């Protein structure tokens, strides 16, 4: 399945799996954006994200780590 920015839960799960030792709260939004765009299954326009989407991904990723 190809991931789009609207797939925030799936993106967060993919990041948690790929970067298990990363603390998502220590990532700047530009760095988080870069990590998302580099996911193998990610297929969306990089400029289509916004702060709300990145924050949702970050918070969901934090929940995954608990």
ABEGO torsion letter per residue (X at the ends): XBBBAABAAAAAAAAAAABAABBAAABBAAAAAAAAAABAABBBBAAABBAAAAAAAAAAAAAAAX
